[in-house]
Amino acid sequence: METTDSSSNSVSIKQLFAAGNLNAIDLFIKANKLTGEDLKDCLSLVSDKLYEINSKSPTLLSSLLKVEWIEFEDDVITAYQNHLKLYIKLNPLVFNQCLKMLISYFSSTKLNSERSKRVVNSTIQLLFETFNTDEQTLNKLLTVQFPYMTRTVDKQVGYSKNCLQLIPYLPKKQSTILSLLIEKICAIEVKIGKSQNRLDDEIETQFSMEVSNTTSGDTNNNLIEVIDGVLFAILEYIKDYLNDDSNNLILLNCRKLYSAFQSMLINNILHRCNTIYIHFLWLYLCHFHRNLAELFVDSLLAVIQNDSQSTVLRVAAASFLGSYLVRANYLHIQLIKDALTISCNWLHQYLDTIQGNDILEPVNHLTFYSVCQCFSCDLNTA
């Protein structure tokens, strides 16, 4: 529906409310671009009859959720935030609807100023502080509205940055938001891998080096740009979170963030053996303090040596360990020696448990051969 500026309309919100025609008010809101004064008057009048309007004309309240309001003056912003609180208090079922409206700004071009970002984030914070809600509510809405696999790189990266900027307002949701973004990176990596495999199969089947696949190539390039953009945004967040304004390391934040990342690693990341880019997050995080590097290496070795863990997790842990020891040029040499010594001792102990020539069947000993590969890769690099 095409909208017009309400300032050019001879009928005002106050007149329509005086007439008591709720449907006409609803149509007026949909057809006109409300001014700040119009919206403030409307919210004031709605608050006086909120129960009646919710019963007789719920579409009017839904229309108010679609009004462009984040660029208005502070008094209008406050009035709108108070309206959301009253609306949810009256009808708790609309909490998700209100939150969805706010999150929708993350992927739009309307968040074009620091003030508008603060308005949206502070409103989300206000709703979570006012109404108790479970951990999954925000996760579900952020996941559903993520502009996943769109061709617009800027939209996906912009959405990710806006999610990260929400964390200072909802610090308890840090792990939820980081997990969402890391999951998206992993999913995109899988998509790129499948696309590349299809291309390889086509080339092999057709016996031609002139296979036209520019669409797949362009799509993969876009996806790689998305991964780069989201990764860079997370790296920037890590740096800002771990350092104060004077660039001094905040040890408490180091412990908190490492704990969150470690939980993600065990619960969500290690079972994805085909991740590549995700390794760089731990590589970057652990360079801030020697203790973080030691904890990370110890945790990977613990997974590898734990017989109760699944083979998938143990193989992935070996892959992570090899990748980390090779790339982390900030590691103390003694830490590397200790990690390789522990790995070598575990390999010998494992061999002692094998009878006959069964070790020659790699499929039965995937963890063993993964550690061998990690060990040989690190030695070759050294």
Number of C-alpha atoms within 10 A of each C-alpha: 6 7 12 14 11 18 14 9 10 7 11 17 20 14 12 17 15 10 11 11 12 17 15 15 22 19 13 22 22 19 15 18 18 22 15 18 15 18 23 19 16 22 20 16 15 19 16 10 10 20 16 12 16 17 9 12 17 16 16 21 18 15 15 19 17 13 15 14 18 20 16 16 11 12 12 20 20 15 17 22 19 17 19 23 19 15 21 18 14 13 12 13 11 15 20 16 15 19 20 18 15 18 22 15 18 25 21 12 10 14 19 10 10 8 12 17 19 16 20 23 22 17 22 22 17 17 19 17 11 12 13 8 13 9 11 11 12 20 15 14 16 23 15 11 15 22 19 17 16 14 14 13 19 14 19 22 23 21 24 27 21 19 21 19 16 20 19 14 18 17 12 11 17 18 17 19 22 20 20 17 25 21 17 20 23 20 16 20 21 15 15 19 15 12 16 15 12 13 17 11 12 16 16 11 9 10 10 10 9 8 11 12 11 9 9 15 15 12 16 19 13 17 23 18 15 27 24 15 19 23 21 15 19 19 17 13 16 18 15 13 15 20 16 11 7 6 10 9 17 12 13 9 14 21 14 14 18 17 14 16 19 17 14 18 19 15 11 14 23 22 18 15 15 15 20 14 15 19 16 16 16 20 20 14 19 23 15 18 13 13 13 18 24 16 14 19 22 17 15 22 21 14 21 26 19 12 10 9 12 13 18 14 23 28 23 24 30 27 23 23 25 24 18 22 24 17 14 17 11 14 17 12 9 9 16 17 11 13 20 22 13 14 21 15 12 17 18 11 11 14 12 9 7 11 8 6 7 10 15 9 9 12 9 11 15 15 24 24 17 20 26 17 15 24 21 14 15 19 12 8 9 8
